[in-house]
Amino acid sequence: MTTERTDPAAASTAQDEAPSILPMSSGQQRLWFLAQLDSGSTAAYLGHGAARLRGPLDEGALQRAADALVRRHETLRTSFGLDGTEPVQFVHPAGRLPVTRRDLSAADTPEAALRDVLTEETSTPFRIDATPLARVTLVRLASEDHVLVVTFHHGVGDMWSGAVFVRELAVCYAAEVTGSAADLPDLPVQYGDYAAWQQRRLEEGDFLGDLAWWRMALEDLPVLELATDLPRPPVQSFRGAVCDTTLPAGLVTGLEGLARARGASLFMVLHAAYCVLLSRYSGQQDIPVGTSVAGRDRPELEDLIGMFINTLVLRTDLTGDPTFEDLLDRSRETCLGAYAHAGLPFERLVEELKPERDLSRSPLAQVWLMLGNTPSDQLRMGGLAVEPVPVDTGTAKVDLFLSLVPDGAGGLRVELQYDTALFTADTADRMLGHFTMLLREAAADPTRRLSGFPALPEPEAELLGVWGSGDTAAPRRTLPVHRMFEEQAARAGGRTAVFLDDHALSYCELNTRANRLAHLLRRRGVRPNTRVGVCTERTPDLLVALLAVLKSGGAYVPVDPAYPAERVRFLLRDADVTVLLTHRGVATALPDHDADTVCLDADPDPAAAEPGHDPEPVGGPDDLAYIIHTSGSTGRPKGVMIPHGRLPNFLDCMRREPGLDENDIVAATITHAFDMSVLDFFLPLTTGATIALVPRAEAVDGERLASRMTATGATYWQATPAAWQLLLDTGWRAAHPFRGLCGAEPLDPSLARRMAAAGVEAWQVYGPTETTVWASCHRVHEDDAPVPLGRPLTHTRFRVLNGTGRPVPVGVTGELHISGPGVALGYHGRPDLTDEHFLPDPDRPGARTYRTGDLVRYRGDGRLEFVGRADSQVKIRGFRVELGEITAVLREHPEVRAAVVVLREDTPGDRRLVGYAEPVTMPEDPGTLATALRDFVRGRLPEYMVPAAVAVLPALPRTPNGKVDRRALPDLDGTTRHRTHDSAEPRTDTERHVAGLWAEVLKLDAVTADDDFFDLGGHSLLAGRVVARLGKHLGLKIPVRTLFDHPTVTAFAARLDETADTAPQPSSTPPGPAAP
């Protein structure tokens, strides 16, 4: 390194002259940019150290020692600012580094007061345009008991610099106390020389070889999407906390032995285990981890205070289920390659790779790993004994920062710093426990494959077992549904079982009619497992038909008469229906079929002559009760086979909780072709309650539905979220105790609050058709956000598993597998799909567990949260996105009734997120609301999760079951999309000026009004320069964040015009660097 200030005397002379303007190093440029972008980041980029000083302290000598360091190190009198529009560092004449004194000796609890002081010191940022960017605070606890707190901005010093500062302060203090000269070596160079040298090397292309290696090593680098407890905020919070543990000496010795055996280092062993941990918490196998090197590879830099540290990204591949030894070999190769190319400044690498712009996380590496050096001998300052004092900064630069340092007894102290905007303390503690487990397992047997390591620490596995298990002590009923109904008919035959308007049937009447029809069906050849189609209108005859089929021993196949003819034909053929129960008006509209048809309203009644007593029971618990078809991903419906033995436990559970008794009136609006109808019909009929049938036309008309609810005196209703919205939008309120179940889609907290406000006791129910209607339920509470799925029903087991079928940690998203008495037999006539989705139950030989395809996760309090469908998790621009998370945010907008977000690819390669919103009231200008909704999402989610367009529709298309029909969502026309081609020319003077400046800075021929600064190749440093130049031109103070929030020419120019209209008249003289 060459310098013009190799003579220390000459350097000292230069220090006493006017401030010098010097280039920033690459690291300083990034920190300057972060400070411009968000002042909250400044506190995160502070270095801290605290030491207990025991003995008689000479405070004057301490002040003089601090001042000596200011004269010695230019960085301690450096500030940052703009020279014109170029960010630079200003080196000011030597001055003082004031030692601030705080006397806590009279405090009631000095130690508690000390913690408050440390918190204040670590959370108070610096103004980077003023000096000094370091401070020293002396806290007096007693006459010979002090704590020295040193804080500095990382722009002027890294952690190595902190050690240099304390060491040299001790030397200078001892010299001041004794009146001697400080025994410190001369500094041949200053940090400004290093910064200039680094920039010169960059300009001359000295790092091109390193750059080529890094480009290859980090090509298509993924974003590490860790499971977080809280939604990632749009902008990184930089708030953090720390949890810790200790690795015992025996374990560390074993890990060191493993490292030696593989020609690796202890850091590489720790890195390999950390990658396994991160893989388990992310579900990814391509793991980028950040670490750092000191960057002081020249001897003249070792004693300097300055920002030399450089970031490395260690990318490790975990595919192929390697042994831990093999993974360690991969880690070794990764680390050695990175070390060999560590000279390239990280900031230059970021500029070159241009990772997707995202203010919510640090670029390239969101998790870090550091291994500290062996503690040095105890430091002394003159006659003072010095002891380190731990400092919790309350900040976090990245999502997770794992650091390990020797504890002085052969072990390692492990600290995990975590972003508190993302993780809870419990999660961080569990992560440390998981990390420790992995290290123990690796030391015990590194030849095992990763799949052979325990999935979870034993306490966590036991906890998940408890959370995922329904009550196993409750008795299980096995009596078939129709037999339970017969008990009710015998007990209270005169009670009303079902009614529609003036047409009512008592339990006795319903039982007698069902018995006669059952006898008829048996005469028509119905036996156990014979499929009988039921395609009738919503009248009491429907209940007669369903009960009759069950009593006859057959299995009913529900067919909605509103279905298109082709779907009806498919359902009858797919289920091999041999007998069809229907009405005359329906029969005439049915397509051709081969089933023996029985019209329930024929004259004369075909079953009138049959006996009215209960038929002799036939069949067993494994014989079919019904086949209900659900939609298939290929467009071909799947027939789910539910046997008789699956229903009793479900109905018994629902009778207990949410609860139903003979005094209830159940409003039944669900089509019998949807499995929710099983509850609507059979829960009241086996409890002694009453069914109030609601005609189809009224079930989809809010006002008529509300009138029907009032007229029937209904006390219980199960419906989809859309149906609840329909009812509540009318202003309906419950006139008496009312229990409301919401299922089939997640219950939004805002809808739950509306239900509660209407006097409804709200329950979320969850379960796929394949596990017999509902598998869990949850009484909704006011603070539920999101509303959890609830505990499994009795004798039911939930497991949350990853793609290889292993349990995932608490908080991590996995696929829900359900086992227990509700699991279906499979899909009718589809053995391939059955084997794919119905897997062997690990706890019960011969039984099966169902793969739901639903992504869920356990919260730290044991609540199970629905995340989305496995097929709704998409990748866009390298980020893994859960569409349900964006949908939930759209639904929070007060003007939105319902919403959905999908991934569209209307033109090849153009993958975009598109939102569809159904407003409470359709606005005159839907475009204005669409823009407002995108801004609403932008204020709550990272930029990559903001839909490229939002379409406002009068109503979202829905399936007959009330779910959003994604296949029917309309294409977006050109007026709704953000244009990417043939964009308009700039229109206003501000737009033209912005476009011209962007073209100049980005070295482009032209920039259009709709071009995005970052899509054109802009990066963070260029953003800072552009904003600085525009601010100078317009006489405005423009935050860099403005360009990130409004990255197109049109949007940015509009924001500038708004700022100019409201800004005070600017000074004619731009501010210069602050005085020392």
N, C-alpha and C positions, 0 to 999 in steps of 0.2 A: 504494500500500500504506500503510495507516494503522497507526500504532504508538503506544503510550503511552511509548516510551522513545526519543524522538527526540533527547533531550539526552544526549550522550556521558557527561557527568559523572553524570547520573542513572543511566545504564546501569551505570557503574562502581560506583556505590553499591549498586545492586541486586545486582551480582555478589558483593559481600562479605557478603551476608546468607544466610539459610538456603536450602537447595536449593529451587528452583522446580519446580513440576509443570506441564508444558506438554503440549499435544497433540502427537502424532506427525504428521509429514507422511505422505502416502500411500506414498511410497517407503520411509520408515522402517517403516511398518506391515508392508509385505511382507517386509522384511529381518528384522524381529522375528519374524514368523511362521516364516520359513525356519529361523531359529535354534532355534525351539521344535520344529519338525518334525524337524530333523536337525542335530545339532551339527557334522557333517562339512561342512555347507554354509557354515559361518562362514568357514573359511579361503578359500573361493572368492570371498567378497565382501569381500576386503581390497584396498586400494590400496597399491601399492608404488612406491618410487622410490629410486634410489641414485645418488650422485654422488662422483666422485673429487675430493678437495680437495688441491691441491698448494701447498705453502708453509708457513710457520710458523703453527701453529694455536693460538689462545687458547681452551683448553677451557672455562675459566670463563666467558668471554664467550659461548661457544656455549650453555652451560646457561642463562645469564641471558636470552639471546635466545629460547630455547624457552619459558621461563617467561613472557616478555612476550606471546608469542602465546596462551598459555593465558588470560591476563588479557583479551586483546583479543577472542578468539573463544569464545563460549559452547559451541560444539560440542566443543571440546577438553576440556571438563569435563562432558560429558553422558554419562549412562548410560540404559539402558532397563529398564523393569519394569512392574509392574501397580499401578495405583491402584484398589484394590478388585479389580474384574475387568476394568478398562479398561486396555489397554496405553498407556503414556505415556512421555515422556522427562523425566528428572530433570536439571536444570541445577544443578550443585554450586558451592560457593564456589571462587574461584580458588585453585589450588595449583600444584604443580610438574609439569612434564613431564620426568621424569628422562631424562637422556642416558646410556644404558648404554654403558660403555666395554669394548671387546674388543681386547686387544693381541696381534697376530699377528706382530709384528716378529721374534720369535725362532723362528718356525715354519720347518721345513725348506723347505716350499713355501708361502709366504704366499698366493700366488694361489689354490692349491687349497684352503687353509684358508678363504680368503674365500668361495669358492663354497659351502663347507659352511655358513658363517654366513648367507649369503643364502638358502640353502635352508631353514635353520632359521627365519629371520625370516618368509619367505613362507608357511611351513606351520604356524606357531604361531597359533592363533585367539585372539580376545579373549573374555573373559566379558562379555557385553553388559550385565550388570547391575552392572558396576563401571567406574570411571573410572581412568585415561583410556582412551579407545578409540583412542588413537594412541600410538605409541612411536618413539623416536629412538635409534638405535644408532650409535656412532662406532667404527669399526674402524681401529686403528693398524697400518699396514704398515711404516712407517719414520718417522723423526723428522719429516719434512715431507711425508709421504705417508699420507693418511687416506681412508677411504671412509665417507660419511655415508649411513645407511640409514633411510628414513622409511616407516613402515607405519601405516595407519589403517583402521578399519572403515568400509565404505561408508555405514553409517548416519549417520556424522558428516562424511563428506566424499567427493565424487566426484573424478574425475581432474582436473577443472578446479581443484578445491580443492587438489590436490597441487601444482599449479603456483603457486597463491596462497601456500601454506605455504612452499615453498622460496624464492619471491621475497621474502616478508616476513621469513623467517628471515635471509636474506642482508642485508636492510636493518637489521634489529635487531642482527645480529652486528656489522656495520660501525659502528653507533652505539655499541655497548658497547665496542668496541675503541678508539674515538676519544673516548669519554666524552661524546658528543653525544646529542641527542634523535633518536629514529627518525623519519624523514621519511615517515610513513604517513598517509593521509587518515583522518578520523574515520569510524566505521561508524554510519550513522544507524539501522540496524536490526540485529537478530540473527536467527539461523535460527529460533528459536522464534516470532518475529513472522511469519516467512514461513509456517511450518507452521500457525499459527492462521488466518492470512489465507486459505491454501489450503482449510482445512477449512470456513471460513465460506463461501467461494465455492461449495464443493460443496453445503453445506446450503441455500444460497439459490438453487441451480439455475443458476448462471452458465455451466455447461458443457453444458447440455442440447442446444444446437445442435451442439456438437462431438460429443457422444455420439450424436446421431441420424446424423451423417455417418459415424462409425466403425461404427455398427451396420449401415449399408447397405454400407459398403466391405468389411466382414469377414463378411458373412452367409455361412453355410455354409463357413467357412474350413477348408480341409483341414489335416490333420497332414502335415508334410513327412516322408515315410518314406525317409530316405536309406539306401542300402545300407551296412551296417556289417560290419566284420570279425568282431565278437564279438556274441553275443546281448545285446540291451538288458537291463540289470539291472532288477529291480522298482523300485528307487529310484535316482535320479540319483547318480552317484558323486562328481561335482565334481572328479575327478582329471583333469589335463590335461598337455599338452606342446605345444611350439611348433616348427614348421619354418618356414623363411623362404627368400626369394629376392629378387631385385632386378629391377625393370623399368627398362631403360636409358632414358636421357634422350630418345633419338630416338623410341622407342616412345611415351613419355609425351607428347612434343610432338605426335605424330600423333593420339593420343587426345584431347588438348585441342582440336586443330583440328576433329576430328569433333564434339566437344561444341558448339563455337561455331557450326558450320554448322547444327546442329539446334536452336539456342537452348537448349541443355542445359548441365549442369555436368559436370566430370570425374567427380564422384561418380556421376552418373546413368549415364555410360558404363560405369563399373566395376560398377555395380549390374546393368545389363542383361547384361553378360558373366557375372556371378556367377549370375544366374538361369538362363542357359543351362547353366552347369556343374552347378548343382543339379538341373536337369531331367534331365540326362544321368545323374546319380548316383541319381536317385529314380524316373525313369520317369514323372514327373508334369509337368503343364503349368500348374498353378495353384500359383505359388510364393510363399510368404510369407517375407519376410526382415526381421529386426529391425535397427533402427539406433537412434540416440539423438540427442536435441538437448540443448543445454546447459541449457535451462530458465531462463536468466538474462536474460529479456527486459525487465528493469527495471534501470536503472543502479545503484540502491542494492544490487543483489545481486551485482554483478560481483566485488567484493573480499571476499565472504564465503566462509568455509569451511563447507561444508554439502552436503547431498544434494539437488541441484537437477535433476540429469540426468533426462530422461524418455524412455521407450521408445516408438518408433513401429514399426508393422508395415506394411511395404511389400508389398502384394499385387500380383503381376504375372501377366498372362495370356500364355502363350506359344503358344496354339492358333492354327491357321491357317498355320503355317510362315511367319512374317513374315520380311522382310528385317531385317538388324541395325538399319538406320535406323528401320524401323517399330517394332521392339522398343524402341529408344532413345526414340522418341516416347511409347510406352506408359509407360516408366520415368519419363520427365519428368512426365507427367500424374499418375502415382501419387505421386511424391515431392512435387510442388507441392500436391496435395490433402492429403497427410499434414502437410506443414509448416503449411498454413493452419489445421489443427485440432490443433496440437501441444500446446495448453494442457491438454487433458484428461489427468489422471494415468492412467498405464498401469494402475495397480492398480484404479482405478474402472472402467476398460474391461473388465478381466478379471472383476470382480464382475458386471458387466452381461451379458457374453456367456456366462458360465458354461461355459467349454470343458470337455470331458470330463475328469473327475478322473484325473490320471495323475502319479504321483510320479516317473516315470522320465524326465521331460523338462520343460523350462520351458514355460509356457503361451503359446499363440498363435504364437510364433516360436522355432524351435529352432536357427536359424542367424542369424548377425549379420554386418553389414558396417559398417566405420568407415573414414573417410578423415580423417587427422590434418591439422593446420595446418602451415604452413611453419615450420621451426625458428626460434626466436627467437635473437637475438644471444647470444653466449656470456656466461653469468652469472658474476659475480665476487662473492665474499664478503670484503669488506675487501681484503686483499692476496692472497687465495687465488684461484688459478685453479680453475674448476669444470668438470668433464667428466662427462657422463652415463655411467652404468654400466648395461648391459642386465641385466634381472632376469627370470629364468624362474620364474614363480610356482608351476609344477607343478599348477595348477588349471585348471578349465574351467567356466564358468557355463552354457554351452550346448553343443550337439553340435559346432558349428563356429563359430569367430569369426575372420573375415578382416579384418585391419586393414592399412591402407596409410598410410605417412607419408613425406614428402619426405626424400630422402637427402642433401640439401644440394648435390647436383651435377646437379640437373635430373631425376633419376630418382625412383623410388618404392621404398622398402623394403617388402616384403610379408611379413607374418607370418600364418600360419594356426595358431590355437590350436585344439586338438582334444581331445575327450574320450577319454582313453586306455582307458576301459572299453568304448569302441565301435570305435575305429580304431587301426590300427598306424601307425608312423612311415612305413613304405613307402607306405601308402595316402595319407597326408597329403601326402607328397612328390609322388606322382603327381597328386593333385588340383591342387597348385600348378602343376605342369607343364602340366596340361590348361587351367588358367585362363590361364596365360601364352600358350598357343597360341591360345586364343579371342580374346584381346586383339590379338594380332598379325594374325590373320585379319580381325578387325573393322576394324582400322586400314588394312589393305591394300585391302579392298573391302567397305564397309558396305552396298552395295546387294545383296549376295548374300542369298538366303534361308538360314535356319539349316540347312536340309537340305543346302546346298551347302558348309557348313563341314566340314573333315575330322572324321571320327567320333572319331578318337583321335590323340594325338601319335604321330609316326612310330615312336619307339622302343617304345612300348607296343603299337602295331599289329604290329610285327615280332615282339615277344615272344609275343603271342597266337597268331600264325601258327605259331610253333615249338611252343608247347604243344598246339595243336589239330591237329597233323599227325602221323599215324602214320608209321612207317618207310616211306619211299618207295624205299629202296635194295634191300629184300628182293625176291627173285624172286616172281613171281605164277604160281601153278599154274592151269591152265585145264582140266585133264582132268576130265570129269564124275565125280560121286560114284560111280556104279555102275562106271565104268571103273577108278577107284582101288581099289574093292573087288575087282574082278576081278584086279588086280595082286597084292593080298594073297592071294587064293585060289590063284593060280598059284605064289606064293612059298612059302606055308606052309599048304597045303590041309588038313593034318591037325590044325591047331590048333583048339581049340574057339572058335567064333564067338559062340554064344549058348546059354544053358541056362536051364531052369526046372525045379527039382527034378531028376528023373532024365531029363528030356527035353532032350537036347543036340544041337546041330548043329555040325559042323566047318565051316571055311570052304569046303571043297570041297563038302560036302553042301548047305550053304546056297546056294552059287552054283548048283549043279546044279538044285535045286528052283526057285530064282528064275528060272533060264533057261527051264525048261519052262513055268512059268506065264507068262513074258513072251512066249514063242512063242504060247501059247494066246490071250493078249490081242491080239496082232497079228492072229491069225486072226479074233478077234471084232471087228476093225475099229479097234483102238487105234492111233493115229498121233500124231505130235508135237502137243502141246497138247490131246489128248483127255483129258477129266477122268474119272478112275477113282476111285470112292469106296472107302475102306478102313474097314470097320466090323467089327472082329474083337475077340476077347478077347485078353488079354495073354499070348500064347504065342509060341513061335518062329515060328509061322505068320505072325504080324504082320510080322516082318522079311522073310520070304519075299515077302509081298504088296508091301511098300514097294519092295524092290529090283526086283521083277518089273515094277512099273509104270514105274519109271525106265528099266529096260532096254528095255521095249517102246517107249519114246519118249513115253509118256503123262505126265500130271501127276496125282499122287495128291491126293485130297481126304480128309483124316482125319475120321472121324465116330466119336465115343465112343459105344459101345453103351449107356452109362449115361445118355445125354442123353434128355430127354423126347421123346416121339414128334413133337410139333409142331416142335421145334428140328431134329430129324433131317430131317423133311420139308423144312423151309426150307433147310437146308444142301445137300441133294441138288438141290433145284430151283435155288437161287441159283447154284451152281457148274456147272449144266448137266451133271450126272453122267450118263454114258451106260452105264457098266459099274460094278457094285458087287461088291467082294470082301468076303466075310463068312463066318461060321460058321452051321451049320444052326440051332443054338440061338438065335443072334442074329436070323437072318432071320425067324423066326416072329413076333418081337416088333416088327419094323419096320413103320412106316406104309406105306400105299400109295405106290408110286413107279414110274417108268417105266424104270428102269435095268435093263440085262441083268445078272442076278445070277449070281455064281459062288461056290459054297460050297466053301471050302478043305478042309473035312473031309468032303466028300461021298464016298460009297462007290459006285462006284469013284472014284478021284481023277481029276477032269476033265482034269488036265494030265499024267497018267501016260504017255501015248503021245507027248508032245511031245519034241523033241530036247533034250538036256541041254547043248549047247554054247552059248557066248556068242552072243547075237543080233548081227547086223550093226548097228553104230551108226547111228542116225538122228537127225535134228534137230541143232540148234546151241545155242550158249550162251544165246541169247535165247528159246529155247523153254521152256515152263513145266516146272518140276520138281514143284512142289506149290502148292496154294492152301490156306492155313490161315485160318480165320475168327477174328477178334477181336471183342470186344464193341463195339457202337457206342453213341454218346451218345443216339441216338434209340430204342435198344432193338433195332435191326435190325443183326445182325452184318455185319461187312465182310470180304470174302474177299481176303486179301493174296496177290498173285501173285509167287512167287519163281521166277525162271528158273534153269536149270542153271548158268549162268555165275556166279551169285552165291555158290554154295556152296564152291568150291575154296579161295578166299582165306580164308574164315571158318575152315574146318577146318584149313587149314595154320597159321593163326595160333594156334588153340587147341592144336594139337599141340605148338607151340613153347612157348607160355605161355598158361595155367598148365602145360601139358605133359602128354603121355600117351605110353606106349610099349607094346610088345607084351606086357610083363609085367603090365600093369594089368588089374584086373577092375572094370568099371564097373557099379555098382548102378543099374538103370534103373527108376525109380518114376513117371516123368512120363507122363501120358496122351499118346498119339500125336496127340491133337487140339490139343495145346499145343506151340508151336514149340521149347520147350526139349528136346523129344524128338529133334529133329534132331541135337543134340549127343549125347544119350544113345545113339542108334543109329549114326549115321554116322561120328562121330569114332572110336570103337573099331574099326568095321568097315573104315575106311580106314587104320588104324594097325597092325592086327594084334592088338589087345587083345581082351578077352572081355567080353561083355554078360551080366550076371546079372539076368534079369527078376525083378521083384518083383510078386507078385499085388496087385491093387487093394485087397483087404481088408487085406492086411498093410501096405500103404503108408500107411494111415490109422490104424494101431494101433501105438502106440509100442513096446510090449513085443515084439510079433511082428516089427516092423521091425528092432529091435535084434538079435533072434535071427537074422533073415535076413542081416543085415550080417555077423554073426560066422560063420554057417554057410557063406556063399558065399566068404568071404575077400576081400570087396570092398576095393579100395584107392582108389576114386574115386567120389564121389557129388555130383551136382548137384541142388539142391532149393531151394525157397522158404524164407524165414525161418520160416514156420509149421511146415514139415516138419522143419527143423533143431531147432526148439524141441521138437517132438514126440519126436524121437530122443533129444536130450540130457536131457530130463526123466526118462528111464528110468535115467539114470546110465551110459549106454553110453560106452565109451572105445575108441579105436582100439587094436588089438592090434599094429599094424605101421604103417609109413609110410602116411598117408592124406591124400589131397588132396580138399578140400571146396569146391565152388563154391556160392555163394549169389546168387540173382538173382530177378527179377520184382518184387521190392519192395526198398527200401533195407535194407541190413544194419546193424542197430543195433550200436553198439560193445559193449554188454553181451553180446549174443549172440555177437559175434566173439570176445570174451574167453572165453566158455564153450566155443566151438569149439576155441580154442587149448588150453584146459585139458584138453580131452578128447583131445588129441594130434592135432588136425586142422590141416593146413596150409590156412588159410582164404583164399579169394579172393572178392572181390566182382566179379560180372560184371553188365554193364549193356547193354541194347539193346532197342529195340522190335522187334516182329515184322516191321515194315516195312523193317528194315535187316539182315535175316537173323540172327535169334537174338540174338547179342551183338555189340556194336560196340566195347566196351572191357573191360578187366579190370584188377584191382588186387590185388596180394598184400597182405593185411591185416597191419598192424603194431600193436604193442601200444598205441602212443600215437595211433592213428587215432581221432579224435573230431571230427566225424563221419567215417565211412569214405568216402573219395573214390571216384569212379567209375572212375578210372584213365585211362591214356593210350589213345587210339584204336588199333584194330588197324591192321596195316600197310595202307598205301594208303588209309586212311580219314581223313576230315577232319571236325573238329568246329568249328562256329562258334556263338557265343553272340550272339544278335541281339535287338534291341528290336522293338517292334511295327511299326516302319517298315522293318525289315529291315537295320538298321545295327548294326555291332558295338558292344557296350557295354564300358565300362571294366572293368578288373580289379576284382573284388569286387562288381560290380553284377549283379543277377539279370536274366537274359534267357532267351529260348527257345532250346533246343538244336536246331541244324540239322545233319544228318549227311549227308555225301556220300561217295562212294567205291564200291567194287565190290560192296558188300552191299545197296545200295538197291534195293528192290523195283520191279517194273514199275508198280505201282499197285493199285487196288482193282477186283476183277472186277465188270464191269457197273455201275461207279459213276464215270463220267468226271468228274462234278461234284466228288466228294470227292477224286478223284485230282488234279485241277487245284488244289484248295485246299491239299492237303498235300504234293504233290510239285512242287517249284518248280525252275526252271532253275538249274543249277549254275553259279555265276559263274566258276569256274576251268576248266570243261570244256564247251565248246560241245556241245549235244546231250544232255548228261547231266543228271541231276536230283539235287536235294538234298531230304531229307525233313525236314519240320517235325514235330518229335516231340511238341510240346505239353508237354514236360517243362521245368520251370524249373530252371536251374542257374546256377552262377557259379564263376568261377575265383578261388581263393584266391591270396594274394600269392606263395606258393611254387610255383604252377603246378598245384596239385591241383584237380580239377574236383569241385565239391560239388553233390549233388542237393538242390534246395530243395523241390520239390513239383510238382504238376501245375498247368498254367495255369488249369484249371477248379477248382482247390482253393484259389485265392487269393480271399479274400472281403473285403468291407468291412463293418465293424460299428461303429456309433456313430462313424463318421467315420475310423476307423483301418483301414488295410490290414493284413490278418492272413493269414499263411501257416499253414494248418491243420497242415501237416506239422511245423512247429516246436513246436506245442503237443503234438502226438502224440509227438514224440521225448522231450519232458520227461516225459510220463506213463509212457513205457516205461522211464525211468530209475528209477522207484520199485521197490524190491526185491520188492514183493509183486505186481507186475504182469508177466504173461507177454506180453500183447499189448494194444494199445490203438489207438484211432482217434478222431479228433475231426471232427465235421461241423457245418455250419451248418444249423439247423432253423428253420422258420417254421410251427409247428403252428397258429398263429392269425395271421390277416393283420396284418402290421406288427410282429409279435413275433419278431424275428430274434435267435436266441440260439446261442451256441456250446454244444455238448453233447459230452461225452466218453463213450466206451464203453471199459470196461476188462475184460480177461479175467485174473482173478487166478491166481497160481501154485496157490493152494488156495482154494476158495470159502469165505468166512468165514460164520459163523453169522449175523452182522449185516452184510449188504452196505452198509447205510447208513452205518455207521461208517467203513468203508473208503472209501466215496465221498466223505465229508467230508474224510477224511485226504488223499485224492488232490487235492481242490481246494486244500487248504492247501499241499500239496506244490508244486503249480503256482504258487500265489500267491507262494511264497517264491523262485521262480526267474524269473518272467515278470511284465511289467507287468499291472496289474489288468484292463485291457481284453482281455487274452488268457486270462484265467482262465475256464474253462467255467462257464456258469450252472448246470449240473448235470452230474453224472457218474453213469452207470449201470454197475453192476457185473454182468456176465453170466457164467454158467458157461463159455461159449465164444462167441467172436465168429463170426457167420455168415461162411462162406467160399464162394467160387466153386469149381468143379471144379479150377481151376488153383492153388488154394491162396491166392488173394488175398482180402482182406477184402471181403465183399459189402455195400457201403454201402446198397444198395437194400433189403436184408433186415434192416437194423438196426431194432429195435423202437421204437415210439413210447414216449414217457415218460408214465407216468401222473401224476396230480396229486400223489402222495406224493413223487415224485422232483423235481418242479419247485420253484423258489423262487416262493412265492405273490406275486402282485402285486395281487390283488383280495381283498376279504373277509378281510383280515388280522385276526389275533387282537388282542384288547385286551391292554395290558400286564398281566403277571401278578404280578410281584414288586414290592416297595417300590422297589427300585432302578430297575426298568423304568418304573414310574409316574413317578418323579422325573425320569428322563432324558426321557421322553416329554413331560412337562409343560414342562420347560425348553426342549426343542426347539420345542414349539408356541409358547412365549412369544417366543423369539428369532426364529423364522421367521415369526411373526405368522400362525399357523394355528389353526383351531378345535380340531383334535385330531390326534394322532399315534398310529399303531398300533405294535404290537410289531415288525412286520416292515418298517416304513418305513425307508428309507435317507436319512441326513441330507443327502447331496449331491443325491439325486434330488428331495428336497423343496425344493431351492433354496439349500441351505447352500453357503458358500464358505470359503476358507481363513481369512479374518479372523474370520468368525463361528465357525469351528471353534475358533480360539484362545480366543475369549471363552467359548464353551460349556465347554471343558475347564477354563479358569480358574475359572469359577463352580462347576463340579462339584468341582474340587479343593478349593476353599475350603469348600464345604458338607460334604465327606466328610473333610476333613483329610488329603488325599492329594496327592502330587505325581504328576500324570498327564501323560505326554508327549502332545503333540498328535498324534503319529504313531498313537497308540492308536485315535483316532477314524477315521483313514484306513484302518487295517487292519481295523477292526470297525465299519463304518458303519451297521449297523442297530441299532435300540433293543435288541433281544434280545442281540445279540453284544456290543455296547458295555457294556451293563449287566452281562453275565456277566463281562466282563473287569474291570470295576470291582470286582465282588464278589471275584474272585480276588486282585486287588491289595490290597483291604482286608484279606483274610485273612492275607496275608503281610507287610503293611507294619508297621514299628515305630510305636509310639504317637506321633501327631503333636504338635508344639508347639502350645500354645494361641494363640501370637502369630504371625501370618503374617510372613515376612521382609519387610523394607523394602528400599529401594534401598541399594546398597553405599556405603560411605563413600568419599570421594575418596582 
